[in-house]
Amino acid sequence: MLPNIGRVGLISDTTQSAKPTAKQRRFTADSIAKNETIFRTRVAGWAIVVDSPVIRGIVKAITWIHPPPFPLIMVATMHEAEEWARTQLSIPASQGGAKARRQ
């Protein structure tokens, strides 16, 4: 359970990551589905820094199987991710944020 700190913006930098295993991909998809209510109310958005076409395809597959209950975007740089997360956090939760998905 997340501590009561309000909404959060998530940033994942996959630029130094190895390709996730099938078990890791399933865990990620299942975790999002299992914790949908928490994610919907607490996560303002998730920005994923991606420089690999393979990782980009994996993220697309996971979010196709289990669409996230929060805005998600794939970007090329950490700067883009930080700017996008700040913007998402500035949007009132009642407005839901932008449903961005950069492919």
FENDAUR-V528382 format. One record per residue. N is the residue number from 0. BURIAL is I if it has 9 or more other C-alpha atoms within 8 Angstrom, else O. Layout:
N_BURIAL, N_BURIAL
//
This chain:
0_O, 1_O, 2_O, 3_O, 4_O, 5_O, 6_I, 7_I, 8_I, 9_I, 10_I, 11_O, 12_I, 13_I, 14_O, 15_O, 16_O, 17_O, 18_O, 19_O, 20_O, 21_O, 22_O, 23_O, 24_I, 25_I, 26_O, 27_I, 28_I, 29_I, 30_O, 31_I, 32_I, 33_O, 34_O, 35_I, 36_O, 37_O, 38_I, 39_I, 40_I, 41_I, 42_I, 43_I, 44_I, 45_I, 46_I, 47_I, 48_I, 49_I, 50_I, 51_O, 52_O, 53_O, 54_I, 55_I, 56_O, 57_I, 58_O, 59_I, 60_O, 61_I, 62_I, 63_O, 64_O, 65_I, 66_O, 67_I, 68_O, 69_I, 70_I, 71_I, 72_I, 73_I, 74_I, 75_O, 76_O, 77_I, 78_O, 79_I, 80_I, 81_I, 82_O, 83_I, 84_I, 85_I, 86_O, 87_I, 88_I, 89_O, 90_I, 91_O, 92_O, 93_O, 94_O, 95_I, 96_I, 97_O, 98_O, 99_O, 100_O, 101_O, 102_O
//
